[in-house]
């Protein structure tokens, strides 16, 4: 019986030691659980704040977008008003000009002394024409200098 009591005491000590290990693990996991729950609540709060900020910024953006569209409309209207003002002044200063004449077309422009449609005359073409003209002038001046030197 003594032997059984000794064996039981040894088993009891091992179980006690194992139980202490499990209690330490339980405490460690308990603190981790608390930390995780705390972090989760903080993150949920931060998400709610960010969603509120997003909604506020979205409202501001939509307001600015509407204001931008209004400003674009105002700019276009000012250009139209300016053109009409120019026509009225031309009519005032040059009484023999009829501003309602169909020849007055805002889609046309005067290029090289001719009235041409703007779609046919692009700015890139004008730059190429000017560059070609400058090259011809430069060649002519070089040839003129060569003739003078000879």
KOLBA-194697 format. One record per atom (N, C-alpha, C): residue number from 1; atom name; x, z, y. Coordinates in steps of 0.001 Angstrom, whole numbers. Each point is the difference from the previous one (the first is absolute). Layout:
BEGIN
{pt NUM, "CA", {X, Z, Y}}
...
//
This chain:
BEGIN
{pt 1, "N", {803, 0, -1171}}
{pt 1, "CA", {-803, 0, 1171}}
{pt 1, "C", {866, 0, 1263}}
{pt 2, "N", {1073, 725, -98}}
{pt 2, "CA", {931, 67, 1113}}
{pt 2, "C", {466, -1410, 341}}
{pt 3, "N", {225, -763, -1023}}
{pt 3, "CA", {446, -1358, 187}}
{pt 3, "C", {-1052, -822, 745}}
{pt 4, "N", {-1234, 167, -374}}
{pt 4, "CA", {-1080, -724, 653}}
{pt 4, "C", {-141, 422, 1452}}
{pt 5, "N", {164, 1275, 263}}
{pt 5, "CA", {-73, 502, 1373}}
{pt 5, "C", {1141, -593, 814}}
{pt 6, "N", {1196, -83, -560}}
{pt 6, "CA", {1153, -574, 707}}
{pt 6, "C", {-222, -1478, 289}}
{pt 7, "N", {-527, -673, -1032}}
{pt 7, "CA", {-278, -1421, 192}}
{pt 7, "C", {-1079, -191, 1068}}
{pt 8, "N", {-1018, 855, -43}}
{pt 8, "CA", {-1073, -72, 982}}
{pt 8, "C", {528, 274, 1405}}
{pt 9, "N", {912, 942, 143}}
{pt 9, "CA", {586, 329, 1297}}
{pt 9, "C", {801, -1185, 530}}
{pt 10, "N", {720, -653, -878}}
{pt 10, "CA", {781, -1171, 418}}
{pt 10, "C", {-936, -1138, 446}}
{pt 11, "N", {-1038, -223, -782}}
{pt 11, "CA", {-957, -1044, 369}}
{pt 11, "C", {-685, 326, 1319}}
{pt 12, "N", {-312, 1287, 158}}
{pt 12, "CA", {-648, 443, 1242}}
{pt 12, "C", {911, -225, 1192}}
{pt 13, "N", {1280, 265, -113}}
{pt 13, "CA", {971, -206, 1075}}
{pt 13, "C", {111, -1497, 314}}
{pt 14, "N", {18, -824, -1057}}
{pt 14, "CA", {87, -1449, 210}}
{pt 14, "C", {-1250, -503, 708}}
{pt 15, "N", {-1168, 505, -431}}
{pt 15, "CA", {-1241, -403, 648}}
{pt 15, "C", {-42, 453, 1454}}
{pt 16, "N", {503, 1234, 230}}
{pt 16, "CA", {25, 533, 1376}}
{pt 16, "C", {888, -881, 879}}
{pt 17, "N", {1155, -374, -563}}
{pt 17, "CA", {923, -859, 751}}
{pt 17, "C", {-650, -1364, 258}}
{pt 18, "N", {-639, -538, -1032}}
{pt 18, "CA", {-675, -1289, 157}}
{pt 18, "C", {-1134, 104, 1015}}
{pt 19, "N", {-727, 1111, -50}}
{pt 19, "CA", {-1097, 210, 949}}
{pt 19, "C", {518, 68, 1433}}
{pt 20, "N", {1114, 643, 235}}
{pt 20, "CA", {606, 75, 1337}}
{pt 20, "C", {380, -1397, 490}}
{pt 21, "N", {543, -807, -937}}
{pt 21, "CA", {345, -1379, 357}}
{pt 21, "C", {-1237, -790, 406}}
{pt 22, "N", {-1085, 185, -772}}
{pt 22, "CA", {-1241, -678, 325}}
{pt 22, "C", {-581, 492, 1326}}
{pt 23, "N", {124, 1284, 280}}
{pt 23, "CA", {-508, 536, 1279}}
{pt 23, "C", {784, -559, 1185}}
{pt 24, "N", {1330, -110, -186}}
{pt 24, "CA", {820, -610, 1059}}
{pt 24, "C", {-418, -1455, 222}}
{pt 25, "N", {-223, -724, -1094}}
{pt 25, "CA", {-435, -1395, 98}}
{pt 25, "C", {-1362, -78, 687}}
{pt 26, "N", {-884, 947, -324}}
{pt 26, "CA", {-1328, 44, 618}}
{pt 26, "C", {122, 229, 1503}}
{pt 27, "N", {880, 905, 416}}
{pt 27, "CA", {212, 259, 1434}}
{pt 27, "C", {553, -1242, 693}}
{pt 28, "N", {1001, -628, -666}}
{pt 28, "CA", {611, -1201, 588}}
{pt 28, "C", {-1045, -1097, 158}}
{pt 29, "N", {-786, -233, -1041}}
{pt 29, "CA", {-1030, -1028, 75}}
{pt 29, "C", {-1083, 377, 1002}}
{pt 30, "N", {-286, 1290, 119}}
{pt 30, "CA", {-987, 452, 985}}
{pt 30, "C", {448, -309, 1419}}
{pt 31, "N", {1293, 228, 297}}
{pt 31, "CA", {493, -314, 1344}}
{pt 31, "C", {-16, -1503, 234}}
{pt 32, "N", {331, -791, -1046}}
{pt 32, "CA", {-56, -1452, 142}}
{pt 32, "C", {-1429, -456, 236}}
{pt 33, "N", {-934, 610, -686}}
{pt 33, "CA", {-1402, -360, 181}}
{pt 33, "C", {-431, 290, 1432}}
{pt 34, "N", {410, 1158, 499}}
{pt 34, "CA", {-335, 368, 1382}}
{pt 34, "C", {622, -1002, 971}}
{pt 35, "N", {1259, -342, -249}}
{pt 35, "CA", {676, -968, 871}}
{pt 35, "C", {-707, -1351, -41}}
{pt 36, "N", {-345, -447, -1184}}
{pt 36, "CA", {-672, -1304, -129}}
{pt 36, "C", {-1355, 9, 691}}
{pt 37, "N", {-764, 1063, -204}}
{pt 37, "CA", {-1308, 88, 649}}
{pt 37, "C", {156, 61, 1518}}
{pt 38, "N", {1021, 716, 461}}
{pt 38, "CA", {265, 100, 1438}}
{pt 38, "C", {392, -1375, 549}}
{pt 39, "N", {884, -688, -727}}
{pt 39, "CA", {425, -1337, 431}}
{pt 39, "C", {-1177, -965, 1}}
{pt 40, "N", {-846, 116, -1015}}
{pt 40, "CA", {-1160, -874, -83}}
{pt 40, "C", {-933, 218, 1188}}
{pt 41, "N", {-221, 1253, 353}}
{pt 41, "CA", {-890, 274, 1141}}
{pt 41, "C", {626, -501, 1303}}
{pt 42, "N", {1322, 166, 135}}
{pt 42, "CA", {677, -509, 1203}}
{pt 42, "C", {-106, -1525, 60}}
{pt 43, "N", {228, -660, -1128}}
{pt 43, "CA", {-79, -1461, -25}}
{pt 43, "C", {-1417, -478, 284}}
{pt 44, "N", {-991, 671, -546}}
{pt 44, "CA", {-1387, -381, 278}}
{pt 44, "C", {-316, 153, 1485}}
{pt 45, "N", {526, 1072, 617}}
{pt 45, "CA", {-183, 183, 1446}}
{pt 45, "C", {679, -1105, 791}}
{pt 46, "N", {1216, -357, -420}}
{pt 46, "CA", {742, -1060, 681}}
{pt 46, "C", {-716, -1343, -149}}
{pt 47, "N", {-537, -264, -1191}}
{pt 47, "CA", {-750, -1242, -229}}
{pt 47, "C", {-1219, -54, 910}}
{pt 48, "N", {-699, 1120, 117}}
{pt 48, "CA", {-1180, 40, 873}}
{pt 48, "C", {402, -271, 1455}}
{pt 49, "N", {1127, 587, 439}}
{pt 49, "CA", {487, -237, 1364}}
{pt 49, "C", {346, -1469, 203}}
{pt 50, "N", {693, -586, -976}}
{pt 50, "CA", {383, -1412, 117}}
{pt 50, "C", {-1213, -914, 12}}
{pt 51, "N", {-1004, 322, -795}}
{pt 51, "CA", {-1218, -809, 8}}
{pt 51, "C", {-700, 86, 1349}}
{pt 52, "N", {-4, 1194, 591}}
{pt 52, "CA", {-611, 156, 1325}}
{pt 52, "C", {785, -805, 1038}}
{pt 53, "N", {1334, 76, -80}}
{pt 53, "CA", {835, -771, 926}}
{pt 53, "C", {-227, -1492, -191}}
{pt 54, "N", {-122, -432, -1251}}
{pt 54, "CA", {-233, -1412, -295}}
{pt 54, "C", {-1318, -458, 612}}
{pt 55, "N", {-1036, 802, -195}}
{pt 55, "CA", {-1304, -369, 556}}
{pt 55, "C", {62, -86, 1521}}
{pt 56, "N", {711, 943, 621}}
{pt 56, "CA", {131, -7, 1467}}
{pt 56, "C", {758, -1242, 470}}
{pt 57, "N", {1115, -310, -679}}
{pt 57, "CA", {780, -1179, 372}}
{pt 57, "C", {-788, -1288, -239}}
{pt 58, "N", {-787, -30, -1057}}
{pt 58, "CA", {-811, -1177, -285}}
{pt 58, "C", {-1018, -222, 1112}}
{pt 59, "N", {-617, 1070, 478}}
{pt 59, "CA", {-962, -116, 1102}}
{pt 59, "C", {694, -495, 1264}}
{pt 60, "N", {1182, 554, 294}}
{pt 60, "CA", {745, -438, 1182}}
{pt 60, "C", {370, -1477, -116}}
{pt 61, "N", {466, -413, -1198}}
{pt 61, "CA", {392, -1392, -212}}
{pt 61, "C", {-1181, -931, 221}}
{pt 62, "N", {-1148, 366, -548}}
{pt 62, "CA", {-1182, -845, 170}}
{pt 62, "C", {-385, -84, 1475}}
{pt 63, "N", {132, 1126, 720}}
{pt 63, "CA", {-301, -15, 1436}}
{pt 63, "C", {965, -887, 761}}
{pt 64, "N", {1276, 75, -334}}
{pt 64, "CA", {1005, -820, 672}}
{pt 64, "C", {-210, -1469, -347}}
{pt 65, "N", {-385, -285, -1247}}
{pt 65, "CA", {-242, -1378, -407}}
{pt 65, "C", {-1161, -606, 797}}
{pt 66, "N", {-1058, 780, 189}}
{pt 66, "CA", {-1139, -477, 790}}
{pt 66, "C", {429, -228, 1447}}
{pt 67, "N", {793, 940, 523}}
{pt 67, "CA", {474, -134, 1386}}
{pt 67, "C", {890, -1236, 147}}
{pt 68, "N", {838, -268, -997}}
{pt 68, "CA", {861, -1181, 35}}
{pt 68, "C", {-832, -1276, 9}}
{pt 69, "N", {-1027, -46, -829}}
{pt 69, "CA", {-882, -1171, -5}}
{pt 69, "C", {-670, -187, 1361}}
{pt 70, "N", {-417, 1117, 619}}
{pt 70, "CA", {-605, -80, 1331}}
{pt 70, "C", {1001, -536, 1020}}
{pt 71, "N", {1246, 497, -86}}
{pt 71, "CA", {1029, -457, 939}}
{pt 71, "C", {313, -1480, -196}}
{pt 72, "N", {25, -451, -1252}}
{pt 72, "CA", {224, -1426, -249}}
{pt 72, "C", {-1101, -824, 658}}
{pt 73, "N", {-1237, 458, -155}}
{pt 73, "CA", {-1124, -702, 632}}
{pt 73, "C", {131, -23, 1510}}
{pt 74, "N", {445, 1128, 565}}
{pt 74, "CA", {184, 63, 1465}}
{pt 74, "C", {1095, -959, 458}}
{pt 75, "N", {1081, -75, -744}}
{pt 75, "CA", {1102, -898, 369}}
{pt 75, "C", {-467, -1453, -33}}
{pt 76, "N", {-711, -350, -1054}}
{pt 76, "CA", {-512, -1373, -107}}
{pt 76, "C", {-939, -298, 1163}}
{pt 77, "N", {-867, 949, 317}}
{pt 77, "CA", {-940, -200, 1102}}
{pt 77, "C", {741, -148, 1334}}
{pt 78, "N", {1077, 776, 199}}
{pt 78, "CA", {784, -121, 1237}}
{pt 78, "C", {653, -1378, 103}}
{pt 79, "N", {478, -533, -1125}}
{pt 79, "CA", {580, -1349, 26}}
{pt 79, "C", {-1061, -1042, 364}}
{pt 80, "N", {-1173, 146, -573}}
{pt 80, "CA", {-1093, -924, 322}}
{pt 80, "C", {-369, 117, 1472}}
{pt 81, "N", {-89, 1239, 491}}
{pt 81, "CA", {-334, 214, 1416}}
{pt 81, "C", {1070, -600, 905}}
{pt 82, "N", {1266, 147, -384}}
{pt 82, "CA", {1090, -568, 794}}
{pt 82, "C", {-68, -1517, 50}}
{pt 83, "N", {-310, -609, -1141}}
{pt 83, "CA", {-127, -1464, -28}}
{pt 83, "C", {-1156, -443, 894}}
{pt 84, "N", {-1134, 678, -103}}
{pt 84, "CA", {-1161, -338, 832}}
{pt 84, "C", {328, 194, 1480}}
{pt 85, "N", {759, 1052, 299}}
{pt 85, "CA", {404, 247, 1390}}
{pt 85, "C", {875, -1149, 501}}
{pt 86, "N", {914, -469, -832}}
{pt 86, "CA", {860, -1126, 375}}
{pt 86, "C", {-817, -1260, 245}}
{pt 87, "N", {-992, -248, -830}}
{pt 87, "CA", {-867, -1163, 211}}
{pt 87, "C", {-767, 125, 1310}}
{pt 88, "N", {-503, 1211, 291}}
{pt 88, "CA", {-736, 184, 1265}}
{pt 88, "C", {924, -228, 1198}}
{pt 89, "N", {1239, 466, -84}}
{pt 89, "CA", {942, -205, 1104}}
{pt 89, "C", {352, -1481, 142}}
{pt 90, "N", {187, -685, -1126}}
{pt 90, "CA", {298, -1435, 71}}
{pt 90, "C", {-1161, -739, 636}}
{pt 91, "N", {-1227, 387, -346}}
{pt 91, "CA", {-1188, -622, 589}}
{pt 91, "C", {-63, 300, 1490}}
{pt 92, "N", {368, 1214, 403}}
{pt 92, "CA", {-43, 398, 1404}}
{pt 92, "C", {1030, -787, 817}}
{pt 93, "N", {1242, -68, -493}}
{pt 93, "CA", {1064, -638, 764}}
{pt 93, "C", {-55, -1527, -67}}
{pt 94, "N", {-478, -527, -1093}}
{pt 94, "CA", {-76, -1440, -153}}
{pt 94, "C", {-1463, -359, -275}}
{pt 95, "N", {-743, -169, 1075}}
{pt 95, "CA", {-1441, -180, -81}}
{pt 95, "C", {-402, -1255, -773}}
{pt 96, "N", {882, -979, -53}}
{pt 96, "CA", {-362, -1226, -691}}
{pt 96, "C", {188, 112, -1529}}
{pt 97, "N", {457, 1152, -502}}
{pt 97, "CA", {175, 208, -1443}}
{pt 97, "C", {-1243, 686, -562}}
{pt 98, "N", {-517, -554, -1082}}
{pt 98, "CA", {-1156, 585, -671}}
{pt 98, "C", {520, 856, -1159}}
{pt 99, "N", {-112, 1346, 101}}
{pt 99, "CA", {507, 904, -1035}}
{pt 99, "C", {-807, -93, -1286}}
{pt 100, "N", {-1202, -566, 72}}
{pt 100, "CA", {-832, -141, -1201}}
{pt 100, "C", {307, -1298, -729}}
{pt 101, "N", {966, -760, 503}}
{pt 101, "CA", {370, -1266, -628}}
{pt 101, "C", {469, 241, -1439}}
{pt 102, "N", {-404, -858, -906}}
{pt 102, "CA", {352, 162, -1412}}
{pt 102, "C", {1479, -226, -253}}
{pt 103, "N", {691, -561, 947}}
{pt 103, "CA", {1442, -203, -175}}
{pt 103, "C", {768, 1308, 63}}
{pt 104, "N", {-599, 1043, 619}}
{pt 104, "CA", {631, 1317, 14}}
{pt 104, "C", {-221, 643, -1363}}
{pt 105, "N", {1062, 74, -791}}
{pt 105, "CA", {-94, 536, -1357}}
{pt 105, "C", {1116, 1028, -170}}
{pt 106, "N", {-374, 1237, -302}}
{pt 106, "CA", {994, 1064, -145}}
{pt 106, "C", {869, -206, -1233}}
{pt 107, "N", {-380, -883, -894}}
{pt 107, "CA", {789, -264, -1197}}
{pt 107, "C", {1026, -1105, 226}}
{pt 108, "N", {96, -484, 1246}}
{pt 108, "CA", {974, -1040, 308}}
{pt 108, "C", {978, 518, 1046}}
{pt 109, "N", {1174, -644, 24}}
{pt 109, "CA", {1035, 403, 941}}
{pt 109, "C", {704, -1260, 496}}
{pt 110, "N", {668, 114, 1126}}
{pt 110, "CA", {736, -1122, 554}}
{pt 110, "C", {1437, 95, -489}}
{pt 111, "N", {436, -1031, -741}}
{pt 111, "CA", {1362, -58, -523}}
{pt 111, "C", {571, -1363, 357}}
{pt 112, "N", {1140, 3, 651}}
{pt 112, "CA", {661, -1237, 436}}
{pt 112, "C", {-947, -890, 791}}
{pt 113, "N", {-814, 587, 856}}
{pt 113, "CA", {-894, -748, 860}}
{pt 113, "C", {-1227, -549, -691}}
{pt 114, "N", {-264, 441, -1223}}
{pt 114, "CA", {-1168, -474, -729}}
{pt 114, "C", {-816, 1192, -484}}
{pt 115, "N", {-1314, -210, -59}}
{pt 115, "CA", {-902, 1030, -498}}
{pt 115, "C", {-81, -130, -1518}}
{pt 116, "N", {504, 1017, -728}}
{pt 116, "CA", {23, -59, -1456}}
{pt 116, "C", {-681, 1231, -577}}
{pt 117, "N", {-511, -141, -1205}}
{pt 117, "CA", {-630, 1106, -701}}
{pt 117, "C", {1089, 986, -416}}
{pt 118, "N", {-220, 1291, 173}}
{pt 118, "CA", {1011, 1006, -324}}
{pt 118, "C", {335, -3, -1479}}
{pt 119, "N", {-958, -346, -855}}
{pt 119, "CA", {253, -33, -1442}}
{pt 119, "C", {1021, -1079, -337}}
{pt 120, "N", {15, -1071, 776}}
{pt 120, "CA", {942, -1089, -236}}
{pt 120, "C", {1375, 308, 570}}
{pt 121, "N", {68, 857, 983}}
{pt 121, "CA", {1253, 319, 679}}
{pt 121, "C", {338, 1457, -261}}
{pt 122, "N", {876, 243, -967}}
{pt 122, "CA", {375, 1378, -320}}
{pt 122, "C", {1241, 395, 795}}
{pt 123, "N", {208, 1267, 239}}
{pt 123, "CA", {1189, 452, 737}}
{pt 123, "C", {1295, -385, -703}}
{pt 124, "N", {-2, -53, -1346}}
{pt 124, "CA", {1211, -377, -724}}
{pt 124, "C", {399, -1438, 323}}
{pt 125, "N", {-1006, -886, 82}}
{pt 125, "CA", {278, -1391, 334}}
{pt 125, "C", {572, -106, 1407}}
{pt 126, "N", {-528, 796, 917}}
{pt 126, "CA", {490, -38, 1384}}
{pt 126, "C", {1463, 431, 55}}
{pt 127, "N", {347, 1037, -763}}
{pt 127, "CA", {1389, 475, -18}}
{pt 127, "C", {908, -1081, -566}}
{pt 128, "N", {-446, -683, -1075}}
{pt 128, "CA", {802, -1072, -587}}
{pt 128, "C", {192, -1140, 989}}
{pt 129, "N", {-1072, -354, 740}}
{pt 129, "CA", {91, -1075, 985}}
{pt 129, "C", {994, 366, 1099}}
{pt 130, "N", {-86, 1259, 466}}
{pt 130, "CA", {922, 433, 1055}}
{pt 130, "C", {1439, -1, -499}}
{pt 131, "N", {222, 450, -1233}}
{pt 131, "CA", {1353, 30, -566}}
{pt 131, "C", {546, -1417, -142}}
{pt 132, "N", {-845, -932, -449}}
{pt 132, "CA", {426, -1396, -132}}
{pt 132, "C", {336, -587, 1366}}
{pt 133, "N", {-796, 324, 1006}}
{pt 133, "CA", {265, -485, 1355}}
{pt 133, "C", {1305, 554, 543}}
{pt 134, "N", {279, 1270, -263}}
{pt 134, "CA", {1245, 610, 458}}
{pt 134, "C", {1200, -612, -703}}
{pt 135, "N", {-134, -310, -1306}}
{pt 135, "CA", {1095, -640, -735}}
{pt 135, "C", {308, -1378, 580}}
{pt 136, "N", {-1063, -760, 334}}
{pt 136, "CA", {196, -1335, 584}}
{pt 136, "C", {698, 119, 1350}}
{pt 137, "N", {-409, 999, 797}}
{pt 137, "CA", {630, 202, 1301}}
{pt 137, "C", {1473, 368, -170}}
{pt 138, "N", {296, 839, -987}}
{pt 138, "CA", {1384, 414, -242}}
{pt 138, "C", {838, -1185, -456}}
{pt 139, "N", {-555, -854, -882}}
{pt 139, "CA", {717, -1179, -462}}
{pt 139, "C", {248, -968, 1147}}
{pt 140, "N", {-992, -150, 857}}
{pt 140, "CA", {149, -917, 1131}}
{pt 140, "C", {1082, 496, 948}}
{pt 141, "N", {68, 1302, 226}}
{pt 141, "CA", {1014, 527, 908}}
{pt 141, "C", {1390, -112, -616}}
{pt 142, "N", {109, 153, -1331}}
{pt 142, "CA", {1289, -150, -672}}
{pt 142, "C", {455, -1441, 93}}
{pt 143, "N", {-916, -952, -233}}
{pt 143, "CA", {353, -1416, 102}}
{pt 143, "C", {380, -363, 1432}}
{pt 144, "N", {-700, 592, 959}}
{pt 144, "CA", {324, -265, 1402}}
{pt 144, "C", {1379, 522, 343}}
{pt 145, "N", {364, 1180, -547}}
{pt 145, "CA", {1324, 558, 237}}
{pt 145, "C", {1079, -861, -652}}
{pt 146, "N", {-293, -553, -1196}}
{pt 146, "CA", {950, -856, -679}}
{pt 146, "C", {234, -1284, 793}}
{pt 147, "N", {-1064, -543, 569}}
{pt 147, "CA", {118, -1226, 791}}
{pt 147, "C", {808, 254, 1265}}
{pt 148, "N", {-157, 1157, 611}}
{pt 148, "CA", {738, 336, 1211}}
{pt 148, "C", {1472, 167, -321}}
{pt 149, "N", {295, 597, -1178}}
{pt 149, "CA", {1380, 244, -380}}
{pt 149, "C", {725, -1307, -311}}
{pt 150, "N", {-735, -996, -500}}
{pt 150, "CA", {651, -1269, -388}}
{pt 150, "C", {224, -774, 1247}}
//
